[in-house]
């Protein structure tokens, strides 16, 4: 049954690629289960799809931290050790309903066997949460309570705030219900989702749907300035490259919409190692959890000396050395220390306005010796027409730019570069 459960998990999790009063949920009063670490514990909600649910391969025994607990999906507090999201023993019916809907060949008999197996040994993988919580505890000394709510393969439509009144029969309603169950006062929301909306049918609605979710969570919790830290989607390794455009569009939407609401920050995962075709691996999640914690420590906890999101700032065509050696300086915001790369800096490309032509070829990228927040791109010929600059384009790209605190440069593009 372990093999059947693993295959099902992979198939399902890959999936299809303010200040107002809280609204009432259906189902009567929500039972309150206060965090056992006390009323001052920092409660963080975990939501989104499979990369938040966690699909990293667990290869070691985790030691519980007495300062970290989780409100398990079975609705009881327990020590927080991976797997944090234990979907197959979840109390809310939305989990079984959604899994069955997205896996139409799954039978009730097979489901029951998977659940029985999961009750003997928790099913699931490693996510970013354990590393995140450990970093928060280490830097602040605070108690941390995690509230897992994510489910693999889900789209923004699956998280529609209009389903609030369905309570445990909807993902959004269940999330708000669990927040109220934990006492209602949460420190923030961590979100990782977007892969299921990287399609021609949904990408155009992605930004509006995500911002609606942010606004709705703030309204329905009564926390108008609730911090929300979300992850820019990573890579996917598919032979069919037909979805590359929409994948790039989702990443660019995620990069740029952080500035559209206060207390909204994005953290890249584009450079992290995977454990299968689409899921960030355990080692990558440990890095990602620390990155998300750096943002929280700076912007939510107000501590000095921690990281902040990096973003594209500007680009400037520099004087050419000769007819074959042209240069573009790309500058970033949010860099702590200096831009760096493990090995040869990689991931940039030009695209021509003419889809039948390539842009000038970038043959070298170097860290700018004069500006620690910049890199210099060397390319083959002078720009004679507007050209699009990308970093981390495509489905399975390779990038490696970070700063001194391992905060990553996000995938970006298209950025229009005008000829000088």
C-alpha positions in Angstrom: 0.0 0.0 0.0 2.9 2.3 0.5 3.7 2.1 -3.2 0.0 2.8 -4.2 -0.1 5.7 -1.8 3.1 7.2 -3.2 1.8 6.9 -6.8 -1.5 8.5 -5.9 0.3 11.3 -4.0 2.5 12.1 -7.0 -0.3 11.9 -9.5 -2.6 14.1 -7.4 0.0 16.6 -6.2 1.4 17.2 -9.6 -2.1 18.0 -10.5 -3.3 20.2 -13.3 -0.7 22.1 -14.4 -10.0 46.3 4.8 -10.8 46.2 8.6 -14.3 44.9 8.1 -15.8 42.4 10.5 -15.3 38.7 9.8 -18.1 37.0 7.9 -19.9 34.1 9.5 -19.2 30.5 8.4 -21.8 27.8 8.1 -22.0 24.9 10.5 -22.6 26.8 13.8 -20.0 27.7 16.4 -16.4 26.7 15.7 -14.8 24.8 18.6 -11.8 26.7 20.0 -8.6 24.7 20.5 -6.1 27.2 21.9 -2.5 26.7 21.1 -0.9 24.6 23.9 2.1 26.9 23.9 0.0 29.7 25.2 -1.8 32.8 23.9 1.4 34.5 22.9 2.5 31.9 20.4 3.0 33.1 16.9 0.4 31.3 14.6 1.3 31.0 11.0 -1.2 29.6 8.4 0.2 27.4 5.5 -2.0 27.3 2.4 -1.8 26.7 -1.4 -1.1 23.6 -3.4 1.4 20.7 -3.4 4.6 22.7 -3.0 3.2 24.1 0.2 1.7 20.8 1.2 5.3 19.5 0.9 6.5 16.8 -1.4 10.1 16.6 -0.5 11.4 13.1 0.2 11.8 12.5 3.9 15.1 10.7 4.5 15.7 11.4 8.2 14.1 11.4 11.6 13.1 14.9 12.7 13.5 15.8 16.3 10.5 17.8 17.7 11.3 21.3 18.8 9.4 22.0 22.1 8.7 25.5 20.9 7.0 24.4 17.7 3.6 22.8 17.4 1.0 22.2 14.6 -2.7 22.1 14.5 -2.9 18.8 12.6 -5.5 18.3 9.9 -7.2 15.9 12.3 -7.9 19.1 14.4 -5.6 18.4 17.3 -2.4 20.1 18.4 0.8 18.0 18.3 4.6 18.4 17.9 5.4 19.8 14.5 7.5 17.4 12.5 7.3 16.6 8.8 5.0 15.6 7.3 3.2 18.7 8.4 0.3 18.3 6.0 -1.3 14.8 6.7 -4.0 15.0 4.1 -5.3 11.4 4.3 -6.3 11.7 7.9 -7.8 15.2 7.6 -11.1 15.8 9.5 -12.5 18.3 6.9 -14.4 16.5 4.2 -13.1 18.9 1.5 -9.8 17.0 1.4 -11.3 13.6 0.5 -13.8 15.2 -1.9 -11.1 17.1 -3.8 -8.7 14.2 -4.0 -11.5 12.0 -5.3 -12.6 14.6 -7.8 -9.1 15.1 -9.2 -8.4 11.4 -9.3 -11.6 9.9 -10.9 -10.1 6.4 -11.1 -9.6 6.3 -7.3 -12.1 4.0 -5.6 -13.5 4.1 -2.1 -11.8 0.9 -1.3 -8.4 2.2 -2.3 -9.0 5.4 -0.4 -9.9 3.5 2.7 -6.7 1.5 2.4 -4.6 4.6 2.0 -6.2 6.2 5.1 -5.6 3.0 7.1 -2.0 3.0 6.1 -1.7 6.7 6.9 -3.0 6.2 10.4 -0.2 3.8 11.1 2.5 5.9 9.5 1.9 9.6 8.6 1.8 10.1 4.9 3.3 13.1 3.2 6.6 14.9 2.5 8.8 17.7 3.7 7.8 21.3 3.0 9.2 24.7 3.9 7.3 25.0 7.2 9.7 23.1 9.6 12.7 25.1 8.4 10.7 28.4 8.5 9.5 27.8 12.1 12.9 26.7 13.3 14.4 29.9 11.9 11.8 32.0 13.6 12.3 30.3 16.9 16.0 30.6 16.6 16.0 34.3 15.9 13.2 35.4 18.2 12.8 32.8 20.9 9.0 32.9 20.3 6.8 29.9 20.4 5.4 29.0 16.9 2.1 27.3 16.0 1.6 26.1 12.4 -1.8 25.7 10.9 -1.6 23.6 7.8 -4.4 24.0 5.2 -2.8 23.3 1.8 -3.8 20.7 -0.7 -2.0 19.6 -3.9 -3.2 20.2 -7.4 -5.6 23.0 -6.4 -6.1 26.2 -8.4 -7.3 29.7 -7.3 -10.8 28.6 -8.2 -10.5 25.8 -5.6 -9.6 28.5 -3.1 -12.5 30.9 -4.0 -13.4 33.0 -1.0 -17.0 32.9 -2.1 -17.1 29.4 -0.7 -16.6 30.6 2.8 -20.1 29.6 3.9 -19.3 25.9 3.0 -17.0 25.7 6.0 -15.2 22.4 6.1 -16.6 21.5 2.7 -14.4 24.1 0.9 -10.7 24.8 1.2 -11.2 28.5 1.9 -13.9 27.9 4.4 -11.9 25.3 6.1 -8.9 27.6 6.3 -10.9 30.3 8.0 -12.5 27.8 10.3 -9.1 26.5 11.4 -7.9 30.0 12.1 -10.9 30.6 14.3 -10.4 27.2 15.9 -6.9 28.2 16.9 -8.2 31.4 18.5 -8.3 33.8 15.5 -5.2 35.9 16.0 -2.6 34.7 13.5 0.8 36.2 12.8 0.6 35.7 9.1 -0.2 33.6 6.0 2.4 31.7 4.0 1.2 30.8 0.5 2.7 28.7 -2.3 0.4 28.2 -5.3 0.2 29.0 -9.0 1.3 25.9 -10.9 -2.3 24.9 -11.5 -3.1 28.3 -12.9 -0.3 28.4 -15.5 -2.6 27.7 -18.4 -4.2 29.8 -21.1 -7.6 29.4 -19.6 -6.7 30.7 -16.1 -3.5 32.8 -16.2 -5.3 36.0 -17.1 -7.5 35.8 -14.0 -4.6 34.7 -11.7 -3.7 38.1 -10.3 -7.2 39.3 -9.6 -8.0 35.9 -7.9 -5.0 36.0 -5.7 -5.5 39.6 -4.6 -9.1 38.8 -3.9 -7.9 35.9 -1.6 -5.6 38.3 0.2 -8.3 40.9 0.7 -10.8 38.2 1.8 -8.5 36.6 4.3 -7.8 40.0 5.9 -11.5 40.7 6.0 -12.6 37.3 7.3 -10.0 37.2 10.0 -10.5 40.9 11.0 -6.8 41.5 10.6 -6.7 44.3 8.0 -2.9 44.4 7.8 -2.3 40.6 7.9 1.2 39.8 6.6 1.1 37.5 3.6 4.4 36.0 2.3 4.0 33.9 -0.9 6.4 32.0 -3.1 7.1 32.5 -6.8 6.6 29.2 -8.5 9.7 27.2 -9.3 10.5 24.8 -12.2 8.8 21.9 -13.9 10.6 19.3 -16.0 8.4 18.3 -18.9 9.2 17.2 -22.4 6.3 19.2 -23.8 7.3 22.9 -23.6 3.9 24.2 -24.8 3.1 25.7 -21.4 6.3 27.7 -21.0 4.6 31.1 -21.8 1.9 30.7 -19.1 4.5 29.5 -16.6 6.6 32.7 -17.3 3.4 34.8 -17.0 2.5 33.4 -13.6 6.0 34.1 -12.3 6.0 37.6 -13.6 2.5 38.3 -12.1 3.8 36.9 -8.8 6.9 39.1 -9.0 5.1 42.3 -9.7 1.9 42.0 -7.6 3.7 42.2 -4.2 3.6 45.9 -4.5 -0.2 46.0 -5.1 -1.1 45.5 -1.4 0.6 46.5 1.9 2.3 43.7 3.9 2.6 41.5 0.8 6.0 39.9 -0.1 7.2 37.4 -2.6 10.1 34.9 -2.2 11.6 33.1 -5.2 12.1 29.3 -5.5 13.3 29.3 -9.1 16.9 28.2 -8.2 16.0 25.4 -5.8 16.6 21.7 -6.4 13.6 19.4 -7.0 12.8 15.9 -5.8 10.6 15.0 -8.8 9.4 16.7 -12.0 7.6 19.6 -10.2 8.1 19.5 -6.5 10.8 21.4 -4.6 13.0 18.8 -2.8 13.7 18.5 0.9 17.0 20.4 0.6 15.3 23.1 -1.4 12.5 23.5 1.1 15.1 23.9 3.9 16.6 26.8 1.9 13.1 28.2 1.1 11.9 28.0 4.7 14.9 30.1 5.7 14.3 32.6 3.0 10.7 33.0 4.0 11.8 33.4 7.6 14.3 36.1 6.6 11.5 38.1 5.1 9.3 37.6 8.1 12.0 38.5 10.6 12.7 41.8 8.7 9.2 42.9 7.8 6.9 41.2 10.4 9.1 41.0 13.4 11.1 44.2 12.7 14.5 42.7 13.4 17.6 44.2 11.9 20.2 42.1 10.1 17.9 39.9 8.1 16.9 39.6 4.5 14.4 41.2 2.3 13.0 40.2 -1.2 15.2 41.1 -4.1 13.6 42.5 -7.3 14.6 43.8 -10.7 15.2 47.6 -10.5 16.7 48.8 -13.8 18.9 48.1 -16.7 21.4 50.4 -18.4 23.3 50.0 -21.7 26.9 50.7 -21.1 29.4 52.0 -23.7 30.6 49.2 -25.9 34.2 48.2 -25.9 34.2 47.5 -29.6 31.8 46.2 -32.3 31.8 42.7 -30.8 31.6 43.5 -27.1 28.4 45.1 -25.8 27.3 45.4 -22.2 24.2 45.9 -20.1 24.1 46.6 -16.4 21.2 45.0 -14.6 20.5 46.4 -11.1 18.4 45.0 -8.3 16.7 46.3 -5.2 16.7 44.5 -1.8 20.3 43.1 -2.1 21.9 42.5 1.3 25.7 42.5 1.0 26.3 41.8 -2.7 25.0 39.7 -5.6 26.8 36.4 -5.9 26.6 33.1 -7.8 27.8 29.6 -7.1 29.9 29.2 -10.3 29.2 31.0 -13.5 26.2 33.4 -13.2 23.4 32.1 -15.4 19.8 32.5 -16.5 19.6 35.6 -18.6 18.4 35.8 -22.2 17.3 38.4 -24.8 14.3 37.8 -27.0 13.6 39.7 -30.2 10.3 41.4 -30.9 10.3 39.2 -34.1 9.3 35.7 -32.9 11.3 34.2 -35.8 14.5 35.8 -34.5 16.6 35.5 -31.4 17.7 38.6 -29.5 21.4 39.3 -29.3 23.2 36.4 -27.6 24.4 36.9 -24.0 27.7 35.1 -23.8 28.9 36.2 -20.4 27.5 37.4 -17.1 29.7 38.8 -14.4 29.2 40.4 -11.0 29.5 44.1 -11.3 32.8 45.1 -9.6 31.6 48.6 -9.0 28.1 48.1 -7.8 27.4 45.2 -5.4 23.7 45.1 -6.4 24.3 44.7 -10.1 25.5 42.3 -12.8 27.0 43.0 -16.2 25.6 41.1 -19.2 28.0 40.8 -22.2 26.2 40.3 -25.6 27.1 39.9 -29.2 25.7 42.9 -31.2 24.3 46.3 -30.6 20.6 46.6 -29.9 18.9 48.3 -32.9 15.3 47.6 -31.8 13.4 47.1 -28.6 14.5 43.7 -27.0 12.9 41.7 -24.2 15.2 40.7 -21.3 14.4 37.6 -19.2 15.9 35.9 -16.2 14.8 32.4 -15.4 12.6 32.0 -18.5 11.1 28.7 -19.5 9.9 25.6 -17.6 13.1 24.0 -16.6 15.6 26.9 -16.4 18.9 27.1 -14.5 19.6 30.3 -12.4 21.9 30.9 -9.5 22.0 34.5 -8.4 21.5 35.2 -4.7 22.8 37.8 -2.2 24.9 37.4 0.9 22.0 36.0 2.9 20.9 33.5 0.2 18.0 35.6 -0.8 17.4 34.7 -4.5 16.9 37.0 -7.5 13.3 36.2 -8.8 12.6 35.1 -12.3 11.5 38.1 -14.3 10.6 39.2 -17.8 9.7 40.4 -20.2 11.6 43.6 -19.4 11.8 45.9 -22.4 15.3 47.2 -23.2 15.4 50.2 -25.6 18.3 50.7 -27.9 20.5 53.6 -26.9 
